[in-house]
Amino acid sequence: MKRKVLTIDGTGTFNIKQEDIPLLKEYEILVEVKASGISPGTELAGIKYLRAHPSTSSQGRAFGYQNAGIVIKKGNLVRNIDKGMRVACMGPGARHSNLAVVPQNLCVPIPENLSFEEAAFTNLAGTAVQAVRRADLEFGEHVLVTGLGLLGNMIGQLSSICGTHVIGADYIQKRRAIALKTGFEIAVTPDENGNWLKQCMDFSSPYGIDCAFICFGGDATLILENIKKVMKTAPDGHFMGRIVIPGGCEIKTRFGSGLGNIDIRCSARTGPGYHDTLYEQGIDYPKTIVPWTTRRNLQEFYRAAAIGKIKMKPLITHTFPLEKGPDACNLLVDHPEETLGVVLKP
């Protein structure tokens, strides 16, 4: 039995190919995919480099790590997931494809009133929850989110749920407009003359920003220097607060007096369990010791989305059939100003 998959080769070219369906193991489920969400950062960040430095050594590999669909078969050791169940999936098995094979702990049931499209960004959802947990937010704090792509928007919405005041910053007008529709109080443009810094200071006056997120890749040295200017500051002049970095950026900075008492916190992946083979297969951690696992993070995210606390529909700007996956990816690479959430539907 074959399946269709979206692939990328060493020249940065996308194609649809057919391949054998992976053999279903006893702890895995087979999913008929109804929607998959493209991650512009993780999946497409290196495409322009590949096109500028093409290699013929790669003939095309399947990619994608988040989708949603219906369980059509399950292994003998699968628990809490049944045939016919609507599920959101993540991880390397959750390809842009019409059929996916995923271990049971990287899947969660989709609430009845949530569509497959809204549940198609599973990996980014878990990553956002983990970043907010790393931030240790408190009710009433002021939060700055820099980079309002899918991840930044989700983080901003989650921060708002925690009772914080959220301001977002991005160069792309479409992203700022969507942020305002999804609960951000203000969305600003990081202009060169520094007006956006004044907006941040006015927004958080007289306290300053308590926590900032850097949600993009590339060089973030300048944005870090600017974030410092709007963080809360002690009477002795030391910067204070937290900066959480879930984006794959690079920063050159001076520590010690250069950053004062700011906590720099890296945030990776979706929570405990992801890439732990035994956990993914179904062996859970002790709940009292590790309560916020990857699977529980996903469950809580979709629970919030199902009751309207998180808005996913405004994030979806384009929907393509799977066969048009190459066109969808090229649109994201060539015209990021026109897109945000792009969903493929087999």
C-alpha positions in Angstrom: 0.0 0.0 0.0 1.3 3.4 -1.0 0.8 7.0 0.3 1.4 10.4 -1.1 4.0 12.6 0.6 5.3 16.1 0.1 9.1 16.1 -0.4 12.1 18.5 -0.6 15.3 17.8 -2.4 18.9 19.3 -2.2 18.0 22.0 -4.7 15.2 23.4 -2.6 12.6 21.9 -4.9 9.3 20.6 -3.6 7.5 17.6 -5.1 4.7 15.1 -4.4 5.8 11.5 -4.5 4.5 8.1 -3.6 6.1 5.8 -1.1 5.4 2.7 1.0 3.5 3.3 4.2 5.7 2.6 7.2 5.0 -0.7 8.9 2.6 -0.2 11.8 4.2 -1.1 15.2 2.2 -2.3 18.1 2.3 1.1 19.9 1.5 3.2 16.8 -1.7 4.3 15.0 -2.4 4.7 11.3 -4.1 8.0 10.6 -6.0 9.1 7.5 -4.8 12.7 7.4 -7.4 15.4 6.9 -5.2 18.4 7.3 -1.5 19.2 7.9 0.0 22.5 9.0 3.2 23.8 7.4 5.8 25.3 9.8 7.4 28.2 7.9 10.4 28.4 10.3 11.4 24.9 11.1 10.5 23.4 7.8 11.3 26.1 5.3 14.0 28.3 6.9 16.8 26.7 4.9 15.1 26.7 1.4 16.7 29.9 0.1 20.1 28.6 1.1 19.5 25.4 -0.7 18.4 27.2 -3.8 21.5 29.4 -3.7 23.8 26.4 -3.0 22.0 23.5 -4.7 23.1 19.9 -4.2 22.1 16.8 -6.2 23.0 14.4 -3.4 19.5 14.6 -2.0 16.8 13.1 -4.3 13.9 14.2 -2.1 12.9 13.5 1.4 9.4 13.5 3.0 8.9 16.3 5.6 6.3 17.7 8.0 5.8 17.1 11.7 2.2 18.1 12.5 -1.2 17.0 11.2 -4.7 15.9 12.1 -7.0 13.2 10.9 -9.0 10.0 11.7 -7.5 6.8 13.2 -8.1 3.9 10.8 -5.9 1.3 12.5 -4.1 0.9 15.7 -1.4 -1.4 17.2 -2.2 -4.0 19.9 -0.5 -1.9 22.7 -2.3 1.4 21.9 -4.4 2.7 24.8 -6.8 5.6 25.1 -7.0 6.0 21.3 -9.6 4.1 19.3 -10.3 3.5 15.7 -12.5 6.2 14.2 -11.2 8.8 16.7 -10.3 12.3 15.5 -6.7 13.0 16.5 -4.1 15.7 16.3 -0.6 14.3 15.7 3.0 15.5 15.9 6.6 14.3 15.4 8.5 12.9 12.5 5.7 10.4 11.7 3.2 13.3 11.1 4.2 14.1 7.6 2.5 16.2 4.9 0.8 13.1 3.5 -2.6 11.4 3.1 -1.6 8.7 5.6 0.6 8.9 8.7 2.0 6.5 11.3 2.5 8.0 14.7 3.3 6.7 18.2 0.4 6.9 20.6 1.8 9.5 23.0 2.4 12.0 20.2 -1.4 12.0 19.4 -4.3 13.6 21.3 -8.0 13.5 20.7 -9.5 16.6 19.0 -12.4 18.2 20.8 -15.7 17.9 18.9 -16.1 21.6 18.0 -12.6 22.0 16.7 -11.9 21.4 13.0 -9.1 19.4 11.5 -7.6 22.6 10.1 -7.6 24.2 13.5 -5.9 21.2 15.0 -3.2 20.8 12.3 -0.5 22.9 14.0 0.1 20.4 16.8 3.9 20.7 17.2 3.9 24.5 17.2 1.0 24.4 19.8 3.1 22.2 22.2 6.2 24.4 21.6 4.2 27.5 22.5 2.8 26.0 25.7 6.3 24.9 26.7 7.7 28.4 26.1 5.0 30.0 28.3 5.7 27.5 31.1 9.4 28.4 30.9 8.4 32.1 31.2 6.8 31.6 34.7 4.3 34.4 33.9 2.3 36.1 36.6 -1.1 37.7 36.5 -0.8 41.4 35.6 2.7 41.3 34.1 3.6 43.0 30.8 4.8 40.7 28.0 6.5 41.6 24.8 6.4 39.0 21.9 8.8 39.7 19.1 8.1 37.8 15.9 4.4 37.3 15.2 4.5 34.2 13.1 2.5 31.1 14.1 4.6 30.4 17.2 4.7 34.0 18.4 1.0 34.5 18.0 0.2 31.3 19.9 2.6 32.4 22.7 0.9 35.8 22.8 -2.5 34.2 23.1 -1.4 31.9 25.8 0.3 34.7 27.7 -3.0 36.7 27.6 -4.9 33.7 29.0 -2.4 33.8 32.0 -3.7 37.3 32.8 -0.8 39.3 31.4 -0.8 42.4 29.2 0.6 41.5 25.8 2.2 43.7 23.1 3.6 42.2 19.9 6.2 43.4 17.4 6.7 42.3 13.8 7.7 43.9 10.5 4.9 42.3 8.5 1.6 44.2 8.6 -0.6 41.1 8.1 0.9 39.4 11.2 0.3 42.5 13.3 -3.3 42.7 12.1 -3.9 39.1 12.9 -2.4 39.6 16.4 -4.9 42.3 17.2 -7.7 39.9 16.2 -6.4 37.2 18.5 -6.0 39.0 21.8 -2.9 41.2 21.7 -3.5 44.6 23.2 -1.1 46.4 20.9 1.0 45.3 17.8 3.9 47.5 16.7 6.5 47.8 13.9 10.1 47.5 15.0 11.1 50.7 13.2 14.7 52.0 13.0 13.9 55.4 14.7 12.8 53.7 17.9 9.2 54.8 18.0 8.2 51.2 18.8 10.4 51.2 21.9 8.5 54.3 23.2 5.2 52.4 22.5 6.5 49.5 24.5 7.5 51.8 27.4 4.2 53.7 27.4 2.3 50.3 27.3 4.2 49.0 30.3 4.6 52.3 32.3 5.5 52.8 35.0 6.9 49.2 35.5 8.6 48.1 32.3 8.3 44.8 30.4 8.5 41.8 32.8 9.0 39.1 30.1 9.9 39.1 26.4 9.8 36.3 23.9 12.1 36.1 20.8 10.1 34.0 18.3 12.1 34.0 15.1 15.3 32.7 13.6 18.4 34.5 12.2 20.4 37.2 13.9 18.6 38.6 17.0 21.5 40.6 18.4 19.8 44.0 17.6 16.4 42.9 18.9 17.9 41.8 22.2 19.7 45.2 22.6 16.4 46.9 22.0 14.4 44.6 24.3 16.8 45.5 27.1 15.8 49.2 26.8 12.2 48.4 27.6 12.6 45.8 30.4 11.9 46.8 34.0 14.9 48.4 35.6 16.0 48.4 39.2 16.8 51.8 40.9 20.5 50.9 40.6 20.2 50.7 36.8 20.3 46.9 36.5 17.9 45.4 33.9 15.5 42.8 35.3 12.9 40.3 34.1 13.0 37.3 31.8 13.7 36.8 28.1 12.5 33.4 26.7 13.9 32.2 23.3 11.9 29.5 21.6 13.0 30.7 18.1 16.2 29.4 16.5 18.0 32.7 16.5 21.6 33.6 17.1 22.7 36.4 19.5 26.0 38.0 20.2 25.9 39.7 23.6 27.9 40.6 26.7 26.8 39.0 29.9 27.4 40.3 33.4 26.7 44.0 33.5 25.8 43.8 29.9 22.5 42.1 30.7 22.2 43.0 34.4 19.9 40.6 36.2 17.8 39.5 33.2 17.2 35.8 33.0 17.8 34.4 29.5 15.8 31.2 29.1 16.0 28.9 26.1 12.8 26.9 25.4 13.0 23.8 23.3 10.4 21.4 21.9 7.0 20.6 23.2 7.6 19.5 26.8 9.0 16.4 28.5 8.7 13.2 26.5 9.3 14.3 22.9 12.2 12.3 21.5 12.1 9.9 24.4 11.3 6.7 22.6 9.8 4.9 25.5 7.5 7.8 26.4 6.4 8.2 22.8 5.5 4.5 22.6 3.2 4.9 25.6 5.2 4.6 28.9 4.3 7.8 30.7 6.2 9.6 33.4 4.9 9.7 37.0 2.2 12.3 37.0 3.1 13.8 40.3 6.8 14.3 39.3 6.4 15.3 35.6 2.9 16.7 35.3 3.3 18.8 32.2 4.4 16.3 29.5 4.2 16.8 25.8 0.9 15.0 25.5 -0.7 17.0 28.4 0.6 20.3 26.9 -1.2 19.4 23.7 -4.4 18.4 25.5 -4.5 21.7 27.4 -3.9 23.7 24.3 -6.7 22.2 22.3 -9.0 22.3 25.4 -8.4 26.1 25.5 -9.0 26.3 21.7 -12.2 24.3 21.9 -13.8 26.8 24.4 -12.6 29.9 22.4 -9.7 31.0 24.7 -7.3 30.4 21.8 -8.3 31.5 18.3 -6.9 29.3 15.6 -9.1 30.2 12.6 -7.6 33.8 12.2 -4.2 32.2 11.9 -5.1 30.2 8.8 -4.6 32.4 5.8 -4.4 29.7 3.0 -5.6 26.2 2.4 -4.2 24.0 -0.5 -4.9 20.4 -1.6 -1.9 18.2 -0.8 -1.2 17.9 -4.6 -0.6 21.6 -4.6 1.8 21.4 -1.6 4.8 22.6 -3.7 2.8 25.8 -4.6 1.9 26.3 -0.9 5.6 26.0 0.2 6.8 28.3 -2.5 4.2 30.9 -1.5 5.5 30.8 2.1 9.1 31.0 1.0 8.6 33.8 -1.6 5.8 35.8 -0.1 5.9 35.6 3.8 4.2 39.0 3.9 1.0 37.4 2.4 0.8 34.3 4.5 0.7 33.0 8.1 -0.9 29.6 8.6 -1.0 27.4 5.5 -2.8 24.1 5.7 -2.6 21.1 3.2 -5.7 18.9 2.8 -5.3 15.5 1.1 
